[in-house]
Amino acid sequence: MDKVYNHQEFEEKIYSLWEKSGAFTPQIQKDKKPFTIIMPPPNANADLHVGHVRFVTIEDILTRYHRMRGDPTLWLPSSDHAGIETQFLFEKKLRTEGKSRSDFDRKTLYKMIWDYVQNNKINMEKQLRALGSSCDWSRNKFTLDPQVIKIVYQTFKKLYDEGLVYRGERIINYCPRCGTAYSQLEVNSVERDDQLYYLDYGILTIATTRPETIFADVAVAVNPGDTKYKKIIGQTATLPLVNRELPIIIDSLVDKNFGTGALKITPGHDPVDFEIGQKHKLQIISVIDESGRMINTPNKYVGLKVEEARVEVVKDLQKAGKIKKVEPLHHVVGICYKDKGLIEPTVSKQWFIKVAPLAKHALSAMKEKKVFFVSEKYGKIARHWLKNLKDWNISRQIVWGIQIPAWRCNKCLEWTITDVKAPKKCKKCNSDKLTQDTDTFDTWFSSGQWPFATLRTSPYENDFEYFYPTSVMETAYEIIPFWVIRMIMLGLYVTGKVPFKEVLIHGLIRDKFGQKISKSKGNVINPLEMSQKYGADALRMSVVWGALIETDICLSEENIIGQRNFANKLWNIARFVLASGSNPTSLNLPAGKAGLRGASEDDKWIREELKNTVKKMTRLLDKYRISEAAEEIYDFIWHKFADQYLERVKSRREEAQPTLDLILNYSLRLLHPFMPFVTEAIWSLGFAQNKQDLLIQASWPKA
């Protein structure tokens, strides 16, 4: 053995051996309970980031541990087409080439993004391998696999047939730059400073932050409890600049403490106004189009962007003497989660899912502990979202994704939904002139079906029946509302069972100062670079070290170097132990005190310490206390085995050799889920009986 462990010499060769051995592929054993994890599909549009390393490491540790325990263990790998995210990145790439999405027809643009994603997908899967992911590649899934799309279509049709999907004209969250609608969960709320304009509407004054939308006003509303307006209810206000008369109505949704207590009602561009407009059967006028430019206004404003129009409208209101005062306002606005620009509330026809009955079943399953959050604080977050979800807008105005299987009759305008192929005729009027909706599904609608979709489309028989419900869903806390609760809702709806029995949430990785990692801050840690420099084992160990799984951790290059040093320490321990050339045949911990007769006190001590370590690590891993288990084996190997026992037995090497062999063997097994490459490398040099004898297939130690 060389004096220093060279990870670059071993890692790629070892992974190839694992994959060829079939160790990643479980066999169905009906007399045994399986352990199953469905990998949260990484977006197939870029390299893995350091956040991916944490989930990969946690899930691989659990997978290797349960495999060694003898459980039929499936970790199913996957990748996500990531609809809007991928199209957004691809459009950025096009802009660097002086092009835009509008330069291409739908089919061409889709094919371009497909090729872009496939290249990234292959690269991303290589990176997963480089991290040591022992997932079953024979079951690998992509969210745009034809069989998966078929499952998604079947779910949509079932929802539609049972009255849980409708196409409705509603006020939606729209990003004019991305060119698509979003659900409530994809809108980020941020605080910002704006101007509050007090405008003269004739017999009253209204306050607004959006003077450019006055041309879409259809009424003025006051709260019925606001006595100062009692005498003018039923009269008319006058819309400035165009002098249109607006009815003055009452509605309890009006906040009498905001501004003047009088609210201009613009149903086409505000959610509260839309609700008031629906209640009072008011007209809907839109003055901002899908590109974020003004329409249906006096000619001088038509075609201007919203911010430009605001400047011009304010100038004209000032000239007309219609601005009574202007005040600064600190308030919360909605922005697009992708480009961080302002969301434009817009009235549009979209496909919606009625989530109330689905959420009700999900809440019941959580209450009955059919699905259990390992950390209760995240269970509370999930329940909060389930209780407050609005109907889910699942249609997106983008090319990249699963096109919605809805066809509209060109004659009677009736919609036909199918789960197989395009209908030949309209179900209502029998016309053969049908046009498919160009919208695609929200990515979270397809990924919300991931646990059962992957297993029902497996290349192996009975996967769904055996591995579903899965054992644990491990993912990051920021996607609890986006993904976790939707998987629970859709899994229960389609299969009648929860998609997973437990939910393990991990925290974020921050830099060494506790700051969020981002390109703008210049504190990005490149996991591929760190892995190549210090080894995958060092990187893996560093992302589970020092904090509970559910909490954020601080990571620095120094942390990774520290774990690289631990790998070298283990390597040097092995060099010492294996230097005797012994070929141990019996490596069992002796049972009870009788088995220790004749052994020295040092031998007895280290064997007892090993037993205790096995017990503690087994208990900790069963409870998902991964960081504590990592620290337990680190402490045993470095401090108890190396610093104490090895130093004590150097003078009686031959007598201590059986214990040295045993302790090293068991240490490799206990550490293997955390640092699989270096442990496998040492195993092959000291304990493997042949090339097929791999540590990955060895059993977990029993105390």
N, C-alpha and C positions, 0 to 999 in steps of 0.2 A: 504493500500500500504506500502511495505517495505521502509525503509529510503534510500536505494540505489537500483538503477536499476540493476537487475541481468540478463544479457542477456542470460546466459545459461539456465535459467528457462523458457524462452519464445521462443527463436528463432526456434527451431525444431518444437515445437507445432504449432506455427503460420504458418510456411511454409506448414505444413500438412493441416491446415485449408484452406489456399489459394488454394492449389492444388485440394483438394476435392470439393471446392466450384465451380470449373469451371471458376474462374475469369480469368485464363490465356488464355482461348479458346474463340476467337472472333466469333461472329455470322455475317454472310454476311447480310448487310443491303443495298440494291441496291440504296436507296435514300441518302446514306451517303458515303462520300469519306473515304476510309480506310487509316490507317497509318501502314506501313509495314517496318520491319527491318529483313533482313536475317542475322543471327548471323555468323560472320566470324568463320568458324569451328576450334575450338582448336584442336591441334594435340592429338590424342588419344594414346599417348605413355608415358605420364608422368603427374605428378601433375601440377596443375595450378601454374604459377608464378605471381609475382606482376604486371607484364605487363598485364596479363589477367584481373586482378581485375579492371584495369582502363577501358578497353573496356566494360566489363560486367556492371560496374557501370554506365557509360555514357549511354549505350543502355537501361539499366533498368530504369534509370531516364526518358528518353524520352518515353519509353513504358508506364510507370505508369502515366506520365503526360497526354499523349494523350488518354489513357484509361479513366482517370478521366474527360477529356474534352468531353467524349461521342463518340469519334471516334472508329469505329470497328478496334481494334488494334491487329496486329499479330507480335509477335517476335518469329521467327522460330529458334529453337535450332538445333545445328548440331555438328558433329565431323569429323575430317579429318584423313584418314589412313596415310597421310604424308609420302608416298613412301620412298624416300632415307633417310629422317630423322629417320624414325622408324626403317628401316633395319640397319642403322648405329648404333643406340642405342642398337638394339637387338644383333648385332654382338659384340659390346663391352661387353654385358652381357655374350655371349657365351665364349668370351676370358677369362673372370674371372673364367669360369668353365673348362678352358683348351680345348675348342672346337673352331671350325670355321665353316663358312657357307659351306665350301667345304666338310664337313663331312656328309652332308645330301642331299638327292635328292630334286628336286624342290617342289614336292608335300608335302613332310614332312616339309621342311623349311617353306613353306607358312602356313601350319597348325600351326606350332609352333608360328610363328609371329602373326597369327590370334588370338590364345588363349591369347598371351601376350597383344595384343591390347584390346581385349574384357574386360580383367580384369582392365586394365588402364582406359578404356572408362567408365565403371561403376563407378569407383572411381572418375574420373574427373566430371562426371555428378552429383555425390553427392556434390562435391565441389561447382559446379555452384549453386546448391540448397542452400547450406550453405551461399552463398553470397547474397541470396535473389532474384535470377534471376527469374523474373515472365514471363518466356518464355513458349510457348505452347508445352508441352512435348508430346501431342498427335500427333504432326506433326514432331517430332524429326527425323533427317536424319543423315545417315553415308555415307561417300563418296564411300563405297563399297557395299551399298545396291543394290540388283539385279536390281531394277527398275532404279536406278541412272546409273548403268553400261549400261543398255539398251539405255538410253538417250545419254550417251557418245559415244557409238558405232554408233548411228544414226548420230550424228554430224560428227564423223570421216568419215563415208561413204559419207555423203553429201559433205564434203570438198573434198574428193577423187574424187567423180563422177564429180564435177564441176572444177576439175583441180587445186585445191588449196592445195592438198597434193601430195607430190612426195617422192619417195625413191631415194636418191642420195648419191653418194660417194663424201664426202666433208671433208675438214679439220675441225675437231670438237674438243671441249674442253673435254679432257678425264682425269679422275682421276684413276690412276692404283691401288690405295689403295682401293677406293670404288668400283672399277670395273665397272664404268659406264660413259656415256657421260653426258655433261651438256649443257644447253643453255648459251648464252652470259651473261644472267642476274645472273647466279649462280656461276660466277667466280669473286672472289674478287681481285681487283688490289691493290698491296702493293709495297712500295719502299724497295729496299734492295741493298746491296753492293755485287758486283761480280768482277770477273777478265775478262778483255778484252784481248784476245790473238791475236797477229798479226802473221799470219801464211804465210809461203813461199809457194805460188802456182806457182812457176816457173817464168813466165814473169810478175807476179804482186803479190801483198800482199793483203790478206783479213784480216778483223778483225772480231772475233766471240767470243761470250760468251759460245758457245757450241761446243767445239772441238770434243766431243764424237760422234756428228752426221755427221762428215765429210764423213763417208762411204756412206751416203745417198745423197751426193751432186751429181747433174746432170748437173750443169752449173755454170758459174760465170757471174754475170750481173753488168753492169755499167750504170749510167745515160747518156742518149744521149747528155746532155748538159755539161758533164764533159770532157773538152778538153784534159786533160792529158792522157786519155785512147783512144783517137781517132785512133791512128795508130795500135792498137792491136785488135780492134773489128773484130770479125770473126776468130781470131786465137784461140789457145787452151791454157788453163792453165793446170797445172799438180797437181793432187790430191796427197798430201803427204802421205807417208807410203805405199800406194798401187800403186802409179804412174799411175793412170788412167787419161786419157786426158778428159778435160771438155771444151766445147765450151764457148767462151766469147761472150755474147749477150748484147743488150741494152734494157733498160726498164725504163720508167719514174717513176715507183714506187720506184726505188732505191734512197736512200737519199745520195747524194754526199758529204754531210757534216759529215756523221757518219763514224768513223774509217778511212779507206783509200778511201772510196767511191766505193769500189768493194765489192759486196755481193755474198757470196756463196749461191747457190740456192738449197734448201733442201725441195722440195714440200711435202714430207711425214711428216715433223715435224715443219712447220712454216706457219702461215696463209698468210703472204705476199708472201712467196716463192711459196705457193700452187697457189695463184692467178697468179703469173708470169708464173708458170709452165703450168697452163691451157691455158694461152694466147699463149705460145710458143710451146704447145703440147710436153712438156717434160715428160720423164719417172718419175714415182713415185716409190721411194724405201723407205721401212720402215726398220729401224734398232732398233726399240724399240717395244716390244710386249705389250699385254694388262696387263701383270703383272709388267711392268716397267723394264723389263730386256732386255739386248742387244741380237739382232738376226741379221743375214745377215752381219756379220762383220768377220774380221780375227778371227780364232778360239780362240785366247787367251782372247778375250773380250766377247765371247758368254756366256750368262747366268749371266753376272755381272749386278748389279743394275746401274742405270744411273750415280749416283754420284761416284760409284766405278770405272766405266768405264772412267769417265772424268779424274780421277787421273792417271789411267794407260795410257790412250792415251796421256796426257800431258807429262808424263815421256818419252814415246817413241818418241814423236815429239821433245823433248829436245835432246835426244840421237842422233836423225837424223839431228839435227841442223836446224829444220824447224820452230822454234819459234823465231821470230826476236825481239819481246819485249812483255811485259805484263804490262797493265795499270789497275788501279782500275776503276771501273765503278759503278756509282750510277744510278739505273734505276728502272723501274716499271715492275713487273712480275705478272702473274696470278696465284692465288692459289685457291684450292678447298674451297668452303664456309663451308664445313662440317669439314674436318680433317686438314685444313689449310696447307696442303702440296702442292707442285708445280703441276700445271696443265700441262699435257703433250699433246700438239697439235698433233693429230693423224688423219690420213686419214681413214675414216670408212664409211660404208653404213648405213644410218640412215633414219628415217622418218622425213620429214620437212613440215611445213606449210608455204605457201607463205603469208607473213603478210602484204605486201604493200597494197592490196585492202581492207583488213580488217581495217588497220590503217587509211586509207583514210576516210572510213565511220565514224570511231570513232572521228577523228578530226573534221569532218563536224558536228557531233552531238554536240560536245563541243562548236564549233563556234556558232551554232544555239541555244545554251543554253538548249538543250534537256536534257543534263546532266550538272550539275553545281557544281563546287567545292566551298564550303563555304569559304575556304581560297584560294585566287587567287594564292598565291605562290606555292601551291601544284598543282593547275591547270597548271601552267607553267611547272612544273616538268613532269606532265603527257603528256603534248603536246610535250615536248622535247623527251621523250622516244618513243612516237608514231612516231615521225619524223625520228628516228634513229635506229629503230628495224631492225635487220637482220632476214632472214628466221628462223623460230622457230624449233629447233630440239626437237621433242616431244617424242623420244624413249629413254628408259633407260634400261640399262643392269642389271636389278635387278629382284628379284622374287616378292617382295612385291608391289602389285599394280594391276591395271587393264591391263590384257594382251591384246596386240594389236590384233584386229580381222582381221589379215592378214594371208593368207595361201599361201605358195609357192608350185607350182607344182614340184614334184621331177623329172619330165620328161622334160618339156619345160622351167622350172624356172619362169613362169609367176605368178604374184601375183593376188589373188582373195580377195577382201574386202567384208565383210558381216556385217550387223548390227543386225543379229538375232542369227543364229547358224552356225556351221561349214558347209562349202559347201561340197557336196558329190563328185563333179567332177570339174576339171579345166575348166574354162570358155573358154580357148583357144584350148586345145588339147583333152579335154574330159577325161583325165586321172583321175583315182580315188585315186592316190597316192599324197596326199597333206600333208604338214607339217606346223603347225602354228608357226609364229614368236614367239620366246621366250621373246622378249622385252616387257616391260610394258610402259604405258603412263607416261609422265611427270605428276606429281601430279597437277601441275598448269593447265594442260589441262582439267582435270575433274573439279577442283575447279573453273576454269574460266567459267564454265557453271552453277555455283551453284544457282544463283537467279531463273533461269527458270527451272533447273533440280529439285530443291526441290519442287517448286509449281506444276510442271506438274506430279509429282509422289506423290502428297498429298493424304491422305486417304479420303479427303473431295472433293466433286464435286465442280467444278467451282472456285477452289482456284486460278488457274493461271489467269483465265479471270478477277477475281475480284481484286486480290492483286498485279498483275504485270502490269506495272513496279512498283517495290517497291519504297518506299518513300525516304529512305536514306541509303547509305552504309557508315558505321562508321568503320574505321580501322586505323592501324598504318601507319606512313608515309614511313617506310622502305619497305613496300610491294606494293607501288604504281606501280612500273614497273612489279613486279612479278604477281600481282593479279588484281588490280583495272583496269588497262588498258586492260587486257585480258578479264575481264568480260564484259567490254564495247564492245570490238571487237566481241566476240563470242555471246553476247546477241543480238546485232544488226544483226549479220549474221544469227542466227537461228530464231529469233522471229520477226525481223524487227523493234523492239523497243529497247530503251535503257533499261538496267536492273534495273536502279535506277535513280531517278530524281536529287538527290543531293548526294554529297560526303563530309562527315565530317571526317577529318583526326585528329587523336590525336597524341600528342608527347609522348616521352618516359618518364619512371620514372627513376630518378637518385637518388643517395644517398644524404644525407644532405649537402655534400660538392660539389655537382654537378657532381660527378664522375659516369661514366656508371656502372651499377650494374652487377657484374660478380662473379662467384665462385672464380676465380683466385685472385681477389682483396679482397675477404673475406667480402664483404659488401652486401651480399644477404639478402633481407628482405623476410622472409617466410610468405606469406599471410595467410596461414592456421593457423600458430602459432599465428599471430597477431589477427586474427579473433576470435580464441578460447579464447585468453587472454583478449581482449578488446571489443569484439563484432563486428559483421559484419557491423553494422551501422557506428561505429567509423572508421573502415578501409575504407568503401565506401566514407564517407565524406572527408577523408584525401587525397584521390587520385583525387578529383576534386577541391581541395581547393587551392586558391592562384595563379592560373595561367590560362590563356586561354587554351581551349581544345587543340588547335593546337601546343602549345609549350610544351617543356619538363618541368617536375616538379621535385622538390627535395623533397624526402620523408624520414622521420625518424620515429623512434618509438615515439619520443616526439610529432610529429604531430598527430599520432594516439591517444596518451594519451589525447591530447587536445580535440579531437572530442569525446572521451569517456566521458570527463568531461562535454561536451555540452549535451550528452545524459542524464547524471545524472542531469544536470541543468533542462532540460525539465521534467524529472521525478519528481523532487522536486516542480516545478511549478504546475504540475498536482496534486500532493499530497495536495498542499495548496488549489487549486481551487476546487477539488472534495471532499474535507473534509466536505463541508456543506451538502453533501448528496442530493443536488438538482438534479432533473431529468428534464433537459431543454427540452421543446417541440418545441420552436420556436427559431431557430438560424440563422436568416437572418440579413444581414446588413441592417439597415434602409435606405430607399431611400430618398436622399435629406435632407435638414436641418429640414424639418417638422418632420422627424422620430426621431430627436434628442431632441425634445422639452421635457423639464423636466429633461434631463440628466445633470449630473455635467460636468464641464469643462474638468475634467480628463477623463470621459467616452467619451465625444465628441472627445477629442484629440486622444485617443488610437484607436477609431473606424476609424477616418480619416487616422491615420497612417496605420491601417490594409488595408483600401481601397487602399492606395498608394502602399503598399507592394504587394497586389494582382495584381495591374496593372503592376508594374515593373517586377514582376516575370513572369507573362504571356508573356509580351513583350520579356524578356530576353530568356525564354525557346523557344519561337517561332523562335528566331534567333540563337539558339544553344549556347548561352552565359551562359553555365551551371555553371561555377565557380562564375560568378557574381550573378546568381540567388541564389546559395548556400550561398554566403556571405550576400545577402539581407535578407534571412529568418533567418539566424544566428543572424544578427544584430537586427532584429525586436524582436525575442524571448528573447534573452539574455539581450539586453540593453534597448529596449523600453518597452517590456512587463514586464520583471522581475525586472530590476534595477529601472525603473521609476514608471510604473503604479502600480505594486503590492505593492510597498512601500507606495505609496500615498493613497491606498484604504484600508489598513489594519484596519483603525479606523472606516470605514463605510462598513464593509464587506457585510452585508445583502443587502444594497442598490446597491452595485456594482456587486452582484453575477450574474445577467443576462449578464452583459458585460464580466465578467470573463469567464463565460461558453462559450460565443460566441467567444471571442478571442482565448481561448484554442482550441476550436473545429476547427476554421479556421486555426490556427497555425499547428495543426496536419495534416490537409489536404495539406497545402502548403509544409510542410516538408516531407510528406510521400514518394514522389519519391526518396528523398535523403537518408532518414533514415527510411526505411519501418517497421522494427521490433519494435523499441521502440514506434513509433507512433501508430502502430496497437495494441500493448500491452495496451497503455493508453486508446485508443479508446474503447477497449473491457471492460475496467474497469469503464469508465465514460460515454460513449455515445452510445454504442451498445444496441439496444432494445432487442436483443436475440443473440444466438450464430451464427446465419447466417448473422447478420448485421456486415459486415466487412468494414473497412476503405478502403481497396483496391478497393471496388466497389462504394465508395462515389464519389460525383461529385466534380470537381475542383471549388473553390470559384469564384464567379463573383463579380466584384467591383460594 
